[in-house]
Amino acid sequence: MNRIEIAPKFNHIAIQTDDVDSTIRWYGDFLDATVEWKLDTFSPLTLERLPGIRKLVELKAGGVRFHVFDRSDHSRTGPPPLDYQFQHLGIEVDEPAHLVELRERWLRVRGSSTGIRWNRDEPPSEIVVDPDGMQSLYVLDPNGLEIEFIYFPKRKT
């Protein structure tokens, strides 16, 4: 029997929030994300999987898409830290200077954002460099979701 080759590629990350508009504003201010489309009518399958969904918006920043949605029965709490969950999302940048700019931008946006409720009050990490030269910056979105921005140094071949 021949095995079918499958080469998956990343399409989007879905973010459940209790404040869609604030989340859209933050991703727009921080990553220059744009609204690609909006939905407020859903299939029976979506309504079964996500009871109480009222709005779904796709944001796009570079090659990354975020599907932001709300649910009327949101608990307004995050999962306990030791429960199963995606711990963070890793997004690659092309230059180390992008990490510096993203850290400064996060601080600017956090300081000037009005009307956005923050789930956790933690500043971005410092930029960490590992022994191989990989650099990382960790930030939280207003929902308390962690994003790692990563720079991989070019390898000599």
MODELLER restraints for C-alpha pairs under 7 A, 6 or more apart:
rsr = mdl.restraints
at = mdl.atoms
rsr.add(forms.Gaussian(group=physical.xy_distance, feature=features.Distance(at['CA:11:A'], at['CA:65:A']), mean=6.56, stdev=0.5))
rsr.add(forms.Gaussian(group=physical.xy_distance, feature=features.Distance(at['CA:12:A'], at['CA:64:A']), mean=6.46, stdev=0.5))
rsr.add(forms.Gaussian(group=physical.xy_distance, feature=features.Distance(at['CA:12:A'], at['CA:65:A']), mean=4.59, stdev=0.5))
rsr.add(forms.Gaussian(group=physical.xy_distance, feature=features.Distance(at['CA:12:A'], at['CA:66:A']), mean=5.42, stdev=0.5))
rsr.add(forms.Gaussian(group=physical.xy_distance, feature=features.Distance(at['CA:12:A'], at['CA:67:A']), mean=6.66, stdev=0.5))
rsr.add(forms.Gaussian(group=physical.xy_distance, feature=features.Distance(at['CA:13:A'], at['CA:65:A']), mean=6.56, stdev=0.5))
rsr.add(forms.Gaussian(group=physical.xy_distance, feature=features.Distance(at['CA:13:A'], at['CA:66:A']), mean=5.08, stdev=0.5))
rsr.add(forms.Gaussian(group=physical.xy_distance, feature=features.Distance(at['CA:13:A'], at['CA:67:A']), mean=6.10, stdev=0.5))
rsr.add(forms.Gaussian(group=physical.xy_distance, feature=features.Distance(at['CA:14:A'], at['CA:66:A']), mean=5.82, stdev=0.5))
rsr.add(forms.Gaussian(group=physical.xy_distance, feature=features.Distance(at['CA:14:A'], at['CA:67:A']), mean=4.48, stdev=0.5))
rsr.add(forms.Gaussian(group=physical.xy_distance, feature=features.Distance(at['CA:14:A'], at['CA:68:A']), mean=5.93, stdev=0.5))
rsr.add(forms.Gaussian(group=physical.xy_distance, feature=features.Distance(at['CA:15:A'], at['CA:66:A']), mean=6.94, stdev=0.5))
rsr.add(forms.Gaussian(group=physical.xy_distance, feature=features.Distance(at['CA:15:A'], at['CA:67:A']), mean=5.96, stdev=0.5))
rsr.add(forms.Gaussian(group=physical.xy_distance, feature=features.Distance(at['CA:15:A'], at['CA:68:A']), mean=4.82, stdev=0.5))
rsr.add(forms.Gaussian(group=physical.xy_distance, feature=features.Distance(at['CA:15:A'], at['CA:69:A']), mean=6.33, stdev=0.5))
rsr.add(forms.Gaussian(group=physical.xy_distance, feature=features.Distance(at['CA:16:A'], at['CA:68:A']), mean=6.09, stdev=0.5))
rsr.add(forms.Gaussian(group=physical.xy_distance, feature=features.Distance(at['CA:16:A'], at['CA:69:A']), mean=5.16, stdev=0.5))
rsr.add(forms.Gaussian(group=physical.xy_distance, feature=features.Distance(at['CA:16:A'], at['CA:70:A']), mean=5.66, stdev=0.5))
rsr.add(forms.Gaussian(group=physical.xy_distance, feature=features.Distance(at['CA:17:A'], at['CA:69:A']), mean=6.15, stdev=0.5))
rsr.add(forms.Gaussian(group=physical.xy_distance, feature=features.Distance(at['CA:17:A'], at['CA:70:A']), mean=5.21, stdev=0.5))
rsr.add(forms.Gaussian(group=physical.xy_distance, feature=features.Distance(at['CA:17:A'], at['CA:143:A']), mean=6.62, stdev=0.5))
rsr.add(forms.Gaussian(group=physical.xy_distance, feature=features.Distance(at['CA:18:A'], at['CA:70:A']), mean=5.41, stdev=0.5))
rsr.add(forms.Gaussian(group=physical.xy_distance, feature=features.Distance(at['CA:18:A'], at['CA:71:A']), mean=6.92, stdev=0.5))
rsr.add(forms.Gaussian(group=physical.xy_distance, feature=features.Distance(at['CA:18:A'], at['CA:74:A']), mean=6.30, stdev=0.5))
rsr.add(forms.Gaussian(group=physical.xy_distance, feature=features.Distance(at['CA:18:A'], at['CA:76:A']), mean=6.56, stdev=0.5))
rsr.add(forms.Gaussian(group=physical.xy_distance, feature=features.Distance(at['CA:19:A'], at['CA:70:A']), mean=6.92, stdev=0.5))
rsr.add(forms.Gaussian(group=physical.xy_distance, feature=features.Distance(at['CA:20:A'], at['CA:68:A']), mean=6.40, stdev=0.5))
rsr.add(forms.Gaussian(group=physical.xy_distance, feature=features.Distance(at['CA:20:A'], at['CA:69:A']), mean=6.15, stdev=0.5))
rsr.add(forms.Gaussian(group=physical.xy_distance, feature=features.Distance(at['CA:20:A'], at['CA:70:A']), mean=6.25, stdev=0.5))
rsr.add(forms.Gaussian(group=physical.xy_distance, feature=features.Distance(at['CA:22:A'], at['CA:116:A']), mean=5.36, stdev=0.5))
rsr.add(forms.Gaussian(group=physical.xy_distance, feature=features.Distance(at['CA:23:A'], at['CA:142:A']), mean=6.77, stdev=0.5))
rsr.add(forms.Gaussian(group=physical.xy_distance, feature=features.Distance(at['CA:27:A'], at['CA:33:A']), mean=5.61, stdev=0.5))
rsr.add(forms.Gaussian(group=physical.xy_distance, feature=features.Distance(at['CA:28:A'], at['CA:34:A']), mean=6.24, stdev=0.5))
rsr.add(forms.Gaussian(group=physical.xy_distance, feature=features.Distance(at['CA:29:A'], at['CA:109:A']), mean=6.54, stdev=0.5))
rsr.add(forms.Gaussian(group=physical.xy_distance, feature=features.Distance(at['CA:30:A'], at['CA:105:A']), mean=6.34, stdev=0.5))
rsr.add(forms.Gaussian(group=physical.xy_distance, feature=features.Distance(at['CA:30:A'], at['CA:106:A']), mean=6.16, stdev=0.5))
rsr.add(forms.Gaussian(group=physical.xy_distance, feature=features.Distance(at['CA:30:A'], at['CA:109:A']), mean=6.36, stdev=0.5))
rsr.add(forms.Gaussian(group=physical.xy_distance, feature=features.Distance(at['CA:31:A'], at['CA:61:A']), mean=6.18, stdev=0.5))
rsr.add(forms.Gaussian(group=physical.xy_distance, feature=features.Distance(at['CA:32:A'], at['CA:61:A']), mean=6.33, stdev=0.5))
rsr.add(forms.Gaussian(group=physical.xy_distance, feature=features.Distance(at['CA:33:A'], at['CA:59:A']), mean=5.74, stdev=0.5))
rsr.add(forms.Gaussian(group=physical.xy_distance, feature=features.Distance(at['CA:33:A'], at['CA:60:A']), mean=5.04, stdev=0.5))
rsr.add(forms.Gaussian(group=physical.xy_distance, feature=features.Distance(at['CA:33:A'], at['CA:61:A']), mean=4.36, stdev=0.5))
rsr.add(forms.Gaussian(group=physical.xy_distance, feature=features.Distance(at['CA:34:A'], at['CA:59:A']), mean=5.29, stdev=0.5))
rsr.add(forms.Gaussian(group=physical.xy_distance, feature=features.Distance(at['CA:34:A'], at['CA:60:A']), mean=5.33, stdev=0.5))
rsr.add(forms.Gaussian(group=physical.xy_distance, feature=features.Distance(at['CA:34:A'], at['CA:61:A']), mean=6.66, stdev=0.5))
rsr.add(forms.Gaussian(group=physical.xy_distance, feature=features.Distance(at['CA:35:A'], at['CA:57:A']), mean=6.94, stdev=0.5))
rsr.add(forms.Gaussian(group=physical.xy_distance, feature=features.Distance(at['CA:35:A'], at['CA:58:A']), mean=5.86, stdev=0.5))
rsr.add(forms.Gaussian(group=physical.xy_distance, feature=features.Distance(at['CA:35:A'], at['CA:59:A']), mean=4.57, stdev=0.5))
rsr.add(forms.Gaussian(group=physical.xy_distance, feature=features.Distance(at['CA:35:A'], at['CA:60:A']), mean=6.57, stdev=0.5))
rsr.add(forms.Gaussian(group=physical.xy_distance, feature=features.Distance(at['CA:36:A'], at['CA:58:A']), mean=5.43, stdev=0.5))
rsr.add(forms.Gaussian(group=physical.xy_distance, feature=features.Distance(at['CA:36:A'], at['CA:59:A']), mean=5.67, stdev=0.5))
rsr.add(forms.Gaussian(group=physical.xy_distance, feature=features.Distance(at['CA:36:A'], at['CA:60:A']), mean=6.59, stdev=0.5))
rsr.add(forms.Gaussian(group=physical.xy_distance, feature=features.Distance(at['CA:37:A'], at['CA:57:A']), mean=5.86, stdev=0.5))
rsr.add(forms.Gaussian(group=physical.xy_distance, feature=features.Distance(at['CA:37:A'], at['CA:58:A']), mean=5.44, stdev=0.5))
rsr.add(forms.Gaussian(group=physical.xy_distance, feature=features.Distance(at['CA:38:A'], at['CA:56:A']), mean=5.74, stdev=0.5))
rsr.add(forms.Gaussian(group=physical.xy_distance, feature=features.Distance(at['CA:38:A'], at['CA:57:A']), mean=4.39, stdev=0.5))
rsr.add(forms.Gaussian(group=physical.xy_distance, feature=features.Distance(at['CA:38:A'], at['CA:58:A']), mean=6.45, stdev=0.5))
rsr.add(forms.Gaussian(group=physical.xy_distance, feature=features.Distance(at['CA:39:A'], at['CA:55:A']), mean=5.82, stdev=0.5))
rsr.add(forms.Gaussian(group=physical.xy_distance, feature=features.Distance(at['CA:39:A'], at['CA:56:A']), mean=5.11, stdev=0.5))
rsr.add(forms.Gaussian(group=physical.xy_distance, feature=features.Distance(at['CA:39:A'], at['CA:57:A']), mean=6.38, stdev=0.5))
rsr.add(forms.Gaussian(group=physical.xy_distance, feature=features.Distance(at['CA:40:A'], at['CA:54:A']), mean=5.77, stdev=0.5))
rsr.add(forms.Gaussian(group=physical.xy_distance, feature=features.Distance(at['CA:40:A'], at['CA:55:A']), mean=4.75, stdev=0.5))
rsr.add(forms.Gaussian(group=physical.xy_distance, feature=features.Distance(at['CA:40:A'], at['CA:56:A']), mean=6.52, stdev=0.5))
rsr.add(forms.Gaussian(group=physical.xy_distance, feature=features.Distance(at['CA:47:A'], at['CA:53:A']), mean=6.79, stdev=0.5))
rsr.add(forms.Gaussian(group=physical.xy_distance, feature=features.Distance(at['CA:51:A'], at['CA:71:A']), mean=6.92, stdev=0.5))
rsr.add(forms.Gaussian(group=physical.xy_distance, feature=features.Distance(at['CA:52:A'], at['CA:71:A']), mean=4.61, stdev=0.5))
rsr.add(forms.Gaussian(group=physical.xy_distance, feature=features.Distance(at['CA:52:A'], at['CA:72:A']), mean=4.76, stdev=0.5))
rsr.add(forms.Gaussian(group=physical.xy_distance, feature=features.Distance(at['CA:52:A'], at['CA:73:A']), mean=6.19, stdev=0.5))
rsr.add(forms.Gaussian(group=physical.xy_distance, feature=features.Distance(at['CA:53:A'], at['CA:70:A']), mean=5.62, stdev=0.5))
rsr.add(forms.Gaussian(group=physical.xy_distance, feature=features.Distance(at['CA:53:A'], at['CA:71:A']), mean=4.22, stdev=0.5))
rsr.add(forms.Gaussian(group=physical.xy_distance, feature=features.Distance(at['CA:53:A'], at['CA:72:A']), mean=6.43, stdev=0.5))
rsr.add(forms.Gaussian(group=physical.xy_distance, feature=features.Distance(at['CA:54:A'], at['CA:70:A']), mean=6.16, stdev=0.5))
rsr.add(forms.Gaussian(group=physical.xy_distance, feature=features.Distance(at['CA:54:A'], at['CA:71:A']), mean=6.15, stdev=0.5))
rsr.add(forms.Gaussian(group=physical.xy_distance, feature=features.Distance(at['CA:55:A'], at['CA:69:A']), mean=5.53, stdev=0.5))
rsr.add(forms.Gaussian(group=physical.xy_distance, feature=features.Distance(at['CA:55:A'], at['CA:70:A']), mean=5.99, stdev=0.5))
rsr.add(forms.Gaussian(group=physical.xy_distance, feature=features.Distance(at['CA:56:A'], at['CA:67:A']), mean=6.61, stdev=0.5))
rsr.add(forms.Gaussian(group=physical.xy_distance, feature=features.Distance(at['CA:56:A'], at['CA:68:A']), mean=5.65, stdev=0.5))
rsr.add(forms.Gaussian(group=physical.xy_distance, feature=features.Distance(at['CA:56:A'], at['CA:69:A']), mean=4.39, stdev=0.5))
rsr.add(forms.Gaussian(group=physical.xy_distance, feature=features.Distance(at['CA:57:A'], at['CA:67:A']), mean=5.66, stdev=0.5))
rsr.add(forms.Gaussian(group=physical.xy_distance, feature=features.Distance(at['CA:57:A'], at['CA:68:A']), mean=5.24, stdev=0.5))
rsr.add(forms.Gaussian(group=physical.xy_distance, feature=features.Distance(at['CA:57:A'], at['CA:69:A']), mean=6.43, stdev=0.5))
rsr.add(forms.Gaussian(group=physical.xy_distance, feature=features.Distance(at['CA:58:A'], at['CA:65:A']), mean=6.64, stdev=0.5))
rsr.add(forms.Gaussian(group=physical.xy_distance, feature=features.Distance(at['CA:58:A'], at['CA:66:A']), mean=5.65, stdev=0.5))
rsr.add(forms.Gaussian(group=physical.xy_distance, feature=features.Distance(at['CA:58:A'], at['CA:67:A']), mean=4.55, stdev=0.5))
rsr.add(forms.Gaussian(group=physical.xy_distance, feature=features.Distance(at['CA:58:A'], at['CA:68:A']), mean=6.34, stdev=0.5))
rsr.add(forms.Gaussian(group=physical.xy_distance, feature=features.Distance(at['CA:59:A'], at['CA:65:A']), mean=5.59, stdev=0.5))
rsr.add(forms.Gaussian(group=physical.xy_distance, feature=features.Distance(at['CA:59:A'], at['CA:66:A']), mean=5.05, stdev=0.5))
rsr.add(forms.Gaussian(group=physical.xy_distance, feature=features.Distance(at['CA:59:A'], at['CA:67:A']), mean=6.39, stdev=0.5))
rsr.add(forms.Gaussian(group=physical.xy_distance, feature=features.Distance(at['CA:60:A'], at['CA:66:A']), mean=6.33, stdev=0.5))
rsr.add(forms.Gaussian(group=physical.xy_distance, feature=features.Distance(at['CA:88:A'], at['CA:145:A']), mean=6.90, stdev=0.5))
rsr.add(forms.Gaussian(group=physical.xy_distance, feature=features.Distance(at['CA:88:A'], at['CA:146:A']), mean=4.84, stdev=0.5))
rsr.add(forms.Gaussian(group=physical.xy_distance, feature=features.Distance(at['CA:88:A'], at['CA:147:A']), mean=5.43, stdev=0.5))
rsr.add(forms.Gaussian(group=physical.xy_distance, feature=features.Distance(at['CA:88:A'], at['CA:148:A']), mean=6.73, stdev=0.5))
rsr.add(forms.Gaussian(group=physical.xy_distance, feature=features.Distance(at['CA:89:A'], at['CA:146:A']), mean=6.57, stdev=0.5))
rsr.add(forms.Gaussian(group=physical.xy_distance, feature=features.Distance(at['CA:89:A'], at['CA:147:A']), mean=4.84, stdev=0.5))
rsr.add(forms.Gaussian(group=physical.xy_distance, feature=features.Distance(at['CA:89:A'], at['CA:148:A']), mean=5.99, stdev=0.5))
rsr.add(forms.Gaussian(group=physical.xy_distance, feature=features.Distance(at['CA:90:A'], at['CA:147:A']), mean=5.97, stdev=0.5))
rsr.add(forms.Gaussian(group=physical.xy_distance, feature=features.Distance(at['CA:90:A'], at['CA:148:A']), mean=4.64, stdev=0.5))
rsr.add(forms.Gaussian(group=physical.xy_distance, feature=features.Distance(at['CA:90:A'], at['CA:149:A']), mean=5.85, stdev=0.5))
rsr.add(forms.Gaussian(group=physical.xy_distance, feature=features.Distance(at['CA:90:A'], at['CA:150:A']), mean=6.84, stdev=0.5))
rsr.add(forms.Gaussian(group=physical.xy_distance, feature=features.Distance(at['CA:91:A'], at['CA:148:A']), mean=6.15, stdev=0.5))
rsr.add(forms.Gaussian(group=physical.xy_distance, feature=features.Distance(at['CA:91:A'], at['CA:149:A']), mean=4.88, stdev=0.5))
rsr.add(forms.Gaussian(group=physical.xy_distance, feature=features.Distance(at['CA:91:A'], at['CA:150:A']), mean=6.09, stdev=0.5))
rsr.add(forms.Gaussian(group=physical.xy_distance, feature=features.Distance(at['CA:92:A'], at['CA:149:A']), mean=5.68, stdev=0.5))
rsr.add(forms.Gaussian(group=physical.xy_distance, feature=features.Distance(at['CA:92:A'], at['CA:150:A']), mean=4.69, stdev=0.5))
rsr.add(forms.Gaussian(group=physical.xy_distance, feature=features.Distance(at['CA:92:A'], at['CA:151:A']), mean=5.89, stdev=0.5))
rsr.add(forms.Gaussian(group=physical.xy_distance, feature=features.Distance(at['CA:93:A'], at['CA:149:A']), mean=6.64, stdev=0.5))
rsr.add(forms.Gaussian(group=physical.xy_distance, feature=features.Distance(at['CA:93:A'], at['CA:150:A']), mean=5.93, stdev=0.5))
rsr.add(forms.Gaussian(group=physical.xy_distance, feature=features.Distance(at['CA:93:A'], at['CA:151:A']), mean=5.36, stdev=0.5))
rsr.add(forms.Gaussian(group=physical.xy_distance, feature=features.Distance(at['CA:94:A'], at['CA:151:A']), mean=6.30, stdev=0.5))
rsr.add(forms.Gaussian(group=physical.xy_distance, feature=features.Distance(at['CA:95:A'], at['CA:151:A']), mean=6.33, stdev=0.5))
rsr.add(forms.Gaussian(group=physical.xy_distance, feature=features.Distance(at['CA:96:A'], at['CA:151:A']), mean=5.93, stdev=0.5))
rsr.add(forms.Gaussian(group=physical.xy_distance, feature=features.Distance(at['CA:99:A'], at['CA:137:A']), mean=6.39, stdev=0.5))
rsr.add(forms.Gaussian(group=physical.xy_distance, feature=features.Distance(at['CA:99:A'], at['CA:149:A']), mean=6.87, stdev=0.5))
rsr.add(forms.Gaussian(group=physical.xy_distance, feature=features.Distance(at['CA:103:A'], at['CA:124:A']), mean=6.59, stdev=0.5))
rsr.add(forms.Gaussian(group=physical.xy_distance, feature=features.Distance(at['CA:117:A'], at['CA:142:A']), mean=6.62, stdev=0.5))
rsr.add(forms.Gaussian(group=physical.xy_distance, feature=features.Distance(at['CA:118:A'], at['CA:142:A']), mean=4.55, stdev=0.5))
rsr.add(forms.Gaussian(group=physical.xy_distance, feature=features.Distance(at['CA:118:A'], at['CA:143:A']), mean=6.32, stdev=0.5))
rsr.add(forms.Gaussian(group=physical.xy_distance, feature=features.Distance(at['CA:119:A'], at['CA:142:A']), mean=5.90, stdev=0.5))
rsr.add(forms.Gaussian(group=physical.xy_distance, feature=features.Distance(at['CA:119:A'], at['CA:143:A']), mean=5.24, stdev=0.5))
rsr.add(forms.Gaussian(group=physical.xy_distance, feature=features.Distance(at['CA:119:A'], at['CA:144:A']), mean=5.35, stdev=0.5))
rsr.add(forms.Gaussian(group=physical.xy_distance, feature=features.Distance(at['CA:120:A'], at['CA:144:A']), mean=5.44, stdev=0.5))
rsr.add(forms.Gaussian(group=physical.xy_distance, feature=features.Distance(at['CA:124:A'], at['CA:138:A']), mean=5.73, stdev=0.5))
rsr.add(forms.Gaussian(group=physical.xy_distance, feature=features.Distance(at['CA:124:A'], at['CA:139:A']), mean=4.53, stdev=0.5))
rsr.add(forms.Gaussian(group=physical.xy_distance, feature=features.Distance(at['CA:124:A'], at['CA:140:A']), mean=7.00, stdev=0.5))
rsr.add(forms.Gaussian(group=physical.xy_distance, feature=features.Distance(at['CA:125:A'], at['CA:137:A']), mean=5.92, stdev=0.5))
rsr.add(forms.Gaussian(group=physical.xy_distance, feature=features.Distance(at['CA:125:A'], at['CA:138:A']), mean=5.27, stdev=0.5))
rsr.add(forms.Gaussian(group=physical.xy_distance, feature=features.Distance(at['CA:125:A'], at['CA:139:A']), mean=6.59, stdev=0.5))
rsr.add(forms.Gaussian(group=physical.xy_distance, feature=features.Distance(at['CA:126:A'], at['CA:137:A']), mean=6.45, stdev=0.5))
rsr.add(forms.Gaussian(group=physical.xy_distance, feature=features.Distance(at['CA:127:A'], at['CA:135:A']), mean=6.48, stdev=0.5))
rsr.add(forms.Gaussian(group=physical.xy_distance, feature=features.Distance(at['CA:127:A'], at['CA:136:A']), mean=5.54, stdev=0.5))
rsr.add(forms.Gaussian(group=physical.xy_distance, feature=features.Distance(at['CA:127:A'], at['CA:137:A']), mean=4.91, stdev=0.5))
rsr.add(forms.Gaussian(group=physical.xy_distance, feature=features.Distance(at['CA:128:A'], at['CA:135:A']), mean=5.44, stdev=0.5))
rsr.add(forms.Gaussian(group=physical.xy_distance, feature=features.Distance(at['CA:128:A'], at['CA:136:A']), mean=5.22, stdev=0.5))
rsr.add(forms.Gaussian(group=physical.xy_distance, feature=features.Distance(at['CA:128:A'], at['CA:137:A']), mean=6.61, stdev=0.5))
rsr.add(forms.Gaussian(group=physical.xy_distance, feature=features.Distance(at['CA:129:A'], at['CA:135:A']), mean=4.43, stdev=0.5))
rsr.add(forms.Gaussian(group=physical.xy_distance, feature=features.Distance(at['CA:129:A'], at['CA:136:A']), mean=6.65, stdev=0.5))
rsr.add(forms.Gaussian(group=physical.xy_distance, feature=features.Distance(at['CA:133:A'], at['CA:153:A']), mean=6.13, stdev=0.5))
rsr.add(forms.Gaussian(group=physical.xy_distance, feature=features.Distance(at['CA:134:A'], at['CA:151:A']), mean=5.77, stdev=0.5))
rsr.add(forms.Gaussian(group=physical.xy_distance, feature=features.Distance(at['CA:134:A'], at['CA:152:A']), mean=4.83, stdev=0.5))
rsr.add(forms.Gaussian(group=physical.xy_distance, feature=features.Distance(at['CA:134:A'], at['CA:153:A']), mean=6.09, stdev=0.5))
rsr.add(forms.Gaussian(group=physical.xy_distance, feature=features.Distance(at['CA:135:A'], at['CA:150:A']), mean=5.70, stdev=0.5))
rsr.add(forms.Gaussian(group=physical.xy_distance, feature=features.Distance(at['CA:135:A'], at['CA:151:A']), mean=5.11, stdev=0.5))
rsr.add(forms.Gaussian(group=physical.xy_distance, feature=features.Distance(at['CA:135:A'], at['CA:152:A']), mean=6.70, stdev=0.5))
rsr.add(forms.Gaussian(group=physical.xy_distance, feature=features.Distance(at['CA:136:A'], at['CA:148:A']), mean=6.43, stdev=0.5))
rsr.add(forms.Gaussian(group=physical.xy_distance, feature=features.Distance(at['CA:136:A'], at['CA:149:A']), mean=5.63, stdev=0.5))
rsr.add(forms.Gaussian(group=physical.xy_distance, feature=features.Distance(at['CA:136:A'], at['CA:150:A']), mean=4.60, stdev=0.5))
rsr.add(forms.Gaussian(group=physical.xy_distance, feature=features.Distance(at['CA:136:A'], at['CA:151:A']), mean=6.50, stdev=0.5))
rsr.add(forms.Gaussian(group=physical.xy_distance, feature=features.Distance(at['CA:137:A'], at['CA:148:A']), mean=5.56, stdev=0.5))
rsr.add(forms.Gaussian(group=physical.xy_distance, feature=features.Distance(at['CA:137:A'], at['CA:149:A']), mean=5.16, stdev=0.5))
rsr.add(forms.Gaussian(group=physical.xy_distance, feature=features.Distance(at['CA:137:A'], at['CA:150:A']), mean=6.63, stdev=0.5))
rsr.add(forms.Gaussian(group=physical.xy_distance, feature=features.Distance(at['CA:138:A'], at['CA:146:A']), mean=6.71, stdev=0.5))
rsr.add(forms.Gaussian(group=physical.xy_distance, feature=features.Distance(at['CA:138:A'], at['CA:147:A']), mean=5.69, stdev=0.5))
rsr.add(forms.Gaussian(group=physical.xy_distance, feature=features.Distance(at['CA:138:A'], at['CA:148:A']), mean=4.48, stdev=0.5))
rsr.add(forms.Gaussian(group=physical.xy_distance, feature=features.Distance(at['CA:138:A'], at['CA:149:A']), mean=6.42, stdev=0.5))
rsr.add(forms.Gaussian(group=physical.xy_distance, feature=features.Distance(at['CA:139:A'], at['CA:146:A']), mean=5.72, stdev=0.5))
rsr.add(forms.Gaussian(group=physical.xy_distance, feature=features.Distance(at['CA:139:A'], at['CA:147:A']), mean=5.41, stdev=0.5))
rsr.add(forms.Gaussian(group=physical.xy_distance, feature=features.Distance(at['CA:139:A'], at['CA:148:A']), mean=6.57, stdev=0.5))
rsr.add(forms.Gaussian(group=physical.xy_distance, feature=features.Distance(at['CA:140:A'], at['CA:146:A']), mean=4.53, stdev=0.5))
rsr.add(forms.Gaussian(group=physical.xy_distance, feature=features.Distance(at['CA:140:A'], at['CA:147:A']), mean=6.14, stdev=0.5))
